[in-house]
Amino acid sequence: VVTNEQLGQDEVTDYLSVSFSSTDYVSHIFGPSSLEAEDNMLRLDRTLAKLFTFIDKKVGLENTLIVLAADHGAAEVPAYLSSLGMKTDVVAPKEWDKAPSMKALKKQFGFDTALIKSYFHPYIYLDRDLIATRKLSLEQVQKAVAMEVSKFDGVALAVTSSNIESGNTPDDYLHTLVVNNHSKNRSGDVYIVLEAHRFVADMEGLTVAATHGSPWGYDTYVPLIFAGFNIDDDTIYDRVSTTDIAVTLSAVLGIKAPSGAQGKILEKVLDTD
């Protein structure tokens, strides 16, 4: 791409984004602290070294701003955490509809089939067609299901889509992450936040050793590295977000940030004093 598109060969700034996805798959299958993950990181380090050497020859690293980040972290393998004395286990949402409390709820609403149509983390999807046929209030059914599911082992929080869309959620860090995840046309009926170090060991039908998708620290802590192009050497300890990258790069270029960007400019990156 760099050669064929002649990136970095004129006065107009070019943007190149590369995803190294093997890190994600290796962590899922073997766990982030496995020897396989360690081997993969060493190989990634060598790959990056080759890439930067190539860029240096073609464009010059002094003319290149490098940003290294990740879209999420990962949970550790339950067996490893258990060896450290931590409470952890996988959760099986497919069994929730069979729980006695859910059977009682189905009887209350007159359901003779599954009330929970499917679970695609982090959402419970209810049988909306059946709810409509029974002329039930979707909001009331969502709230009833959320109340029961929140009592299940491994569940820390259950938030209905009705509450999210009406703005009826507490204004705290955890609920803010839940609200930010919601899309009215795609999201399910009840958003589930599992307890820390609890997760669903299923990824598109594949049983995995570890996964991600929670609001807890191990899932939201990722590297965010800016290098090259007059960036001073420094280590900064502050709460930042990967959504800050786009607006910060826009500030470096002196252009307007993307219309959908919601991050903040990382001023310390721009500080060259």
Secondary structure, DSSP 8 states (H G I E B T S, - for coil): -TTTTTTTSSSS--------THHHHHHHHH-TTSHHHHHHHHHHHHHHHHHHHHHHHHT-GGG--EEEE-S------HHHHHHTT---EE--GGGGGGSHHHHHHHHHHT-SS-SEEEEETTEEEE-HHHHHHTT--HHHHHHHHHHHHTTSTTEEEEEEHHHHHHT-S--SHHHHHHHHH--TTT--SEEEEE-TTEE--EETTEE-S-----SSHHHH---EEEESTT-----------TTHHHHHHHHHHT----TT------HHHH---
